[in-house]
Amino acid sequence: MVDRIPLWSDAAGFTYHRRKHLHVVDVSSGVVTRLTEGEVDVICFAPSNKGLRIAYATSYDDLNPQLMDINILDSDKDENVRAVRGFTVASICWSPDDSHLAFLGSDRSRGGATHFGVWALPAEGGEAENLTKRLDRGCTRRAYYDLRSIFAGAPDPAWDGDHIYFPVSDGGVLNLFRIGFRDRKVEPVVTGDFSLEEFSVRSGAVVYTRVTGTEPAEVWLKDESRERRMTWFNDGLLSKLCLSGLDHFEFEATDGQRIEGWVMRPCRFQEGQRYPSVLDIHGGPKSKFGSSFMFEHQLYAAEGYAVVILNPRGSDGYSEEFADIRGRYGTRDYLDNGGRRPRPGGPRLHRPR
């Protein structure tokens, strides 16, 4: 008899009557101890810096698995308390003094269009505060990069000193920023026409991997003195290939909304010749194209095709209003044209930046 939904999860297979719980293993003896119980699934966790507490997020509603609690397991007090409820949580970290938690999450106030932002709350309990709300940009990696390893970690927020470091998805890029926990001042850390893939920070020094439209991931370092590249894994191969860059353009939809896109010219492009084109429409919603290497697109360009990619409404990298297309899937790229016909001549194009 089937008495529980779901039965199946993509990439996991049948999950019937199986739960994900938190365990600890003694590395010397190999003894494994289970730490959590109940009809919940543990999604992510973070031990405190002193090691006495563990914060972890659990999905508690099988019919709405994106609703989660953050709980704190205190081994010293032998208690397990709920810190916050009703969020979607992607990762958790602790302040250096273990007095606060920061988490990457969404309150789902606009459904799936809601940005994942950096939230903070006192470890002893209290209301969660969205530290990045005023940016109106998401803080998760949503750019397509089809050479990304299945073992790659996510660029989750990290607390270093008095600052929380986090990525910001803006247009076609994903760059690194930080916010002062005391003064709430947001500052750029690593920015440019590239997408951050992973990062680690210690005492203000940042090691990160970055990709561009023509360069797969390499390791970079930024410290007080300068920013410099540390690896050249792909240079030998790339020197033998014909690669196409991304020419940026924008156009104005019939309701005035500006839409971003890029054109990749065919390899060995010659001015004045006509070429077949491929319009690649990304999925999602809340995915995006941009400054990330795409082998698929480079293959098209190498075979003589021009490639056109766009970030229409529903894409990440812009405002929540831009992303919120609930009830408008499959429609033309405008929110409400009031029944008017499109302007003659089609969309107004703007020169690439």
Secondary structure, DSSP 8 states (H G I E B T S, - for coil): ---SS--EETTTEE-TT-----EEE-TTT--EEE---SS-EEEEEEE-TTSSEEEEEEE--TTSTT-EEEEEEETTTTEEEEEEEEEEEEEEEE-TTSSEEEEEEE--TTGGGS--EEEEEETTS---EETTGGG-SB-S--B--TT--TT------EEETTEEEEEEEETTEEEEEEEETTT--EEEEE-SSSEEEEEEEETTEEEEEEE-SS---EEEEE-SS-EEE---TTHHHHTTS-----EEEEEE-TTS-EEEEEEE--TT--TT----EEEE---TTT-B-SSS--HHHHHHHHTT-EEEEEE-TT-SSS-HHHH--TT-TTS-S-S--TT----TTSSEEE---
